[in-house]
Amino acid sequence: MDVLKSIAVTLTSPLIFALALLLSGWLLNIAAKYKLARFCRVTALIWLAVFSQPYVSNLLLYPLEYSRAPQNNAPPPKYIHVLACYYNTLGNMSEVSRWSNCSIERNIEAFRQYIASQQRAKIIVTGGNFLANKDVFYANKAADFFVSLGVPLGDILTLPSGTNTQEEAQEVLRIYDNGPLLVVSSATHIKRLTMIYAPITQNVSFQAVDYHSDGRLTPHLTLPKLWALTNAQHAFYEYLALAKFHLTS
């Protein structure tokens, strides 16, 4: 699974794709295929120029992050499912530095929702041993995180399994009985999560965090931005995940 995810991440990177085109152009030039070589080089430059524009990455991300309006009328949750992102098990660093930005945003939002429920909701943490240290399970570290914020261990349901979004959600569906469920995850994942949680659609609501786009669709041109390439990669990766979900469901 780790290998497949690494391949998917690589294939969805606009920068890697452009470098592959440049390498192809160089090899074609050696093979005296000059027209094809020039085509590859020009395409690589155009590709980089297009996807390094924030406006283009906004266009790609908008259907993922803004297609669903915030659910302000959702009932108080009985359960809060916060999905895994990443926890760094390598290096000598402070505990908070081990958490990726998306993990921090998801966990803090889940904690906020827990407090808003007057501490009546149960926090469900998921995530298996997909970290660099295979002896460490993400869900266990997430549970420790919430305990450090003052959440009683009895209010945390720890499911230390699942290596991707779909597997984690399916673990929750497996143990779910009844009552309102609030799902906290990155904005790009919400569209796919609504499909995964379709069996209990009347009882589930979603809270998006970790936005990569400001939602602006007004055409504008700027200097090339490296972060726009990264944002485009996030979008391509999620579209690939959506395609996989439809093909395997």
Backbone hydrogen bonds, N-H to C=O, Kabsch-Sander energy under -0.5 kcal/mol:
donor,donor_aa,acceptor,acceptor_aa,energy
5,K,1,M,-2.4
6,S,2,D,-2.2
7,I,3,V,-2.3
8,A,4,L,-2.4
9,V,5,K,-2.7
10,T,6,S,-2.1
11,L,7,I,-2.8
12,T,8,A,-1.6
13,S,10,T,-1.3
17,F,13,S,-2.4
18,A,14,P,-2.2
19,L,15,L,-2.3
20,A,16,I,-2.3
21,L,17,F,-2.0
22,L,18,A,-2.3
23,L,19,L,-2.5
24,S,20,A,-2.3
25,G,21,L,-2.5
26,W,22,L,-2.1
27,L,23,L,-2.3
28,L,24,S,-2.7
29,N,25,G,-2.0
30,I,26,W,-1.7
31,A,27,L,-1.7
32,A,29,N,-1.3
33,K,28,L,-3.2
34,Y,32,A,-1.2
37,A,33,K,-2.5
38,R,34,Y,-2.4
39,F,35,K,-2.3
40,C,36,L,-2.3
41,R,37,A,-2.1
42,V,38,R,-2.7
43,T,39,F,-2.5
44,A,40,C,-2.2
45,L,41,R,-1.9
46,I,42,V,-2.5
47,W,43,T,-2.8
48,L,44,A,-2.2
49,A,45,L,-2.4
50,V,46,I,-2.6
51,F,47,W,-2.3
52,S,48,L,-1.1
53,Q,50,V,-1.4
56,V,53,Q,-0.6
57,S,53,Q,-1.9
58,N,54,P,-2.4
59,L,55,Y,-2.0
60,L,56,V,-2.0
61,L,57,S,-2.3
62,Y,58,N,-2.4
64,L,61,L,-1.0
65,E,61,L,-2.8
66,Y,62,Y,-2.7
69,A,67,S,-0.5
71,Q,206,F,-0.5
72,N,70,P,-1.2
74,A,71,Q,-0.6
78,K,180,P,-2.9
79,Y,180,P,-1.8
80,I,122,K,-2.8
81,H,182,L,-3.0
82,V,80,I,-0.7
82,V,124,I,-2.3
83,L,81,H,-0.6
83,L,184,V,-2.0
88,N,98,R,-3.4
89,T,87,Y,-0.6
93,M,91,G,-0.9
98,R,94,S,-0.6
98,R,95,E,-1.2
99,W,96,V,-1.0
100,S,86,Y,-1.8
104,I,100,S,-2.3
105,E,101,N,-2.6
106,R,102,C,-2.2
107,N,103,S,-2.9
108,I,104,I,-2.8
109,E,105,E,-2.1
110,A,106,R,-2.3
111,F,107,N,-2.3
112,R,108,I,-2.5
113,Q,109,E,-2.4
114,Y,110,A,-2.0
115,I,111,F,-2.5
116,A,112,R,-2.5
117,S,113,Q,-1.4
118,Q,115,I,-1.8
119,Q,114,Y,-2.1
120,R,117,S,-0.7
122,K,78,K,-2.2
123,I,155,D,-2.9
124,I,80,I,-3.5
124,I,122,K,-0.6
125,V,123,I,-0.6
125,V,157,L,-2.5
126,T,82,V,-0.9
127,G,159,L,-1.0
127,G,161,S,-1.7
128,G,162,G,-3.0
130,F,128,G,-1.2
131,L,136,V,-0.6
134,K,132,A,-0.8
136,V,133,N,-2.0
138,Y,128,G,-2.4
139,A,127,G,-2.2
140,N,137,F,-0.6
141,K,137,F,-1.6
142,A,138,Y,-2.5
143,A,139,A,-2.3
144,D,140,N,-2.0
145,F,141,K,-2.0
146,F,142,A,-2.0
147,V,143,A,-2.3
148,S,144,D,-2.2
149,L,145,F,-0.8
149,L,146,F,-0.6
150,G,147,V,-1.5
151,V,146,F,-2.3
155,D,152,P,-2.2
156,I,153,L,-1.6
157,L,123,I,-3.1
158,T,156,I,-0.7
159,L,125,V,-2.9
159,L,157,L,-0.6
161,S,159,L,-2.5
168,E,164,N,-2.3
169,A,165,T,-2.3
170,Q,166,Q,-2.3
171,E,167,E,-1.6
172,V,168,E,-1.6
173,L,169,A,-2.4
174,R,170,Q,-1.7
175,I,171,E,-1.1
175,I,172,V,-0.6
176,Y,172,V,-1.5
181,L,203,N,-3.1
182,L,79,Y,-2.7
183,V,181,L,-0.5
183,V,205,S,-2.6
184,V,81,H,-3.1
184,V,182,L,-0.5
185,S,183,V,-0.5
185,S,207,Q,-1.6
187,A,209,V,-2.6
189,H,186,S,-1.7
190,I,186,S,-0.7
190,I,187,A,-0.8
193,L,189,H,-2.5
194,T,190,I,-2.2
195,M,191,K,-0.9
196,I,192,R,-2.1
197,Y,193,L,-2.7
198,A,195,M,-1.1
200,I,197,Y,-1.7
201,T,198,A,-1.8
203,N,200,I,-2.2
204,V,200,I,-0.6
204,V,201,T,-0.6
205,S,181,L,-2.5
207,Q,183,V,-3.0
209,V,185,S,-1.9
225,K,52,S,-2.8
229,L,225,K,-1.1
230,T,226,L,-1.7
231,N,227,W,-2.5
232,A,228,A,-2.4
233,Q,229,L,-1.9
234,H,230,T,-2.0
235,A,231,N,-2.0
236,F,232,A,-2.8
237,Y,233,Q,-2.7
238,E,234,H,-2.0
239,Y,235,A,-2.5
240,L,236,F,-2.1
241,A,237,Y,-2.1
242,L,238,E,-2.5
243,A,239,Y,-2.2
244,K,240,L,-2.3
245,F,241,A,-2.3
246,H,242,L,-2.3
247,L,243,A,-2.2
248,T,244,K,-1.9
249,S,245,F,-1.2
